Amino acid sequence: MPSPPESPSTGSSRVRAFAKYSGIAFQMLAIIGLSTWLGTWLDAYYQLRNPWLTIGLMLLGVLVALLQVIRSLTKEPS
């Protein structure tokens, strides 16, 4: 049995939801990527034998990205 056609408001809300969640994914990617790059750069600058700054900043980036996702998902829609 074919499904009933979607109303225009349902299609629009799907596009908005897709844009919102894909934007969140790109924010996570940017936060984690920039913090990892900064850690790598600092490890090279200070000529550290072990990549402790890369590991630490990467974990901090993941934590900040997760907090950003939680904050944006619990925020009231405007």
C-alpha positions in Angstrom: 0.0 0.0 0.0 1.6 3.4 -1.0 2.2 5.9 1.8 0.1 9.1 1.7 1.9 12.1 0.2 3.7 14.3 2.7 2.3 17.7 3.6 4.6 20.6 2.7 5.2 21.4 6.3 6.5 17.9 7.0 9.0 18.1 4.1 10.1 21.5 5.3 10.6 20.3 8.9 12.7 17.3 7.6 14.9 19.7 5.7 15.3 21.9 8.8 16.1 18.9 10.9 18.7 17.6 8.4 20.3 21.0 8.2 20.4 21.3 12.0 22.0 17.9 12.6 24.4 18.1 9.7 25.5 21.5 11.1 26.1 19.9 14.5 28.2 17.2 12.8 30.4 19.8 11.0 30.8 21.7 14.3 32.0 18.5 16.0 34.4 17.8 13.1 35.8 21.3 13.3 36.3 21.4 17.0 38.0 18.0 17.2 40.0 18.6 14.1 41.3 22.0 15.2 42.2 20.8 18.7 44.1 17.9 17.3 45.9 20.1 14.8 46.8 22.5 17.6 48.1 19.6 19.7 50.2 18.3 16.8 51.6 21.7 16.2 52.5 22.3 19.8 54.2 18.9 20.1 56.3 19.7 17.1 57.0 23.3 18.3 58.2 22.0 21.7 59.9 19.0 20.2 58.3 16.6 22.6 59.2 12.9 22.4 55.7 11.7 23.1 52.5 13.3 21.7 51.0 14.2 25.0 49.7 17.6 23.9 48.1 16.1 20.9 46.4 13.4 23.0 45.3 15.9 25.6 43.9 18.5 23.3 42.2 15.8 21.2 40.4 14.5 24.3 39.5 18.0 25.3 38.2 18.7 21.8 36.0 15.6 22.0 34.7 16.7 25.4 33.9 20.2 24.2 32.2 18.9 21.0 30.0 16.6 23.1 29.1 19.4 25.4 28.2 21.5 22.4 26.0 18.8 21.0 24.2 18.3 24.3 23.7 22.0 24.6 22.4 22.4 21.1 20.0 19.4 21.4 18.5 20.5 24.7 18.1 24.1 23.7 14.5 25.1 23.2 13.5 25.5 19.6 13.0 29.2 18.6 
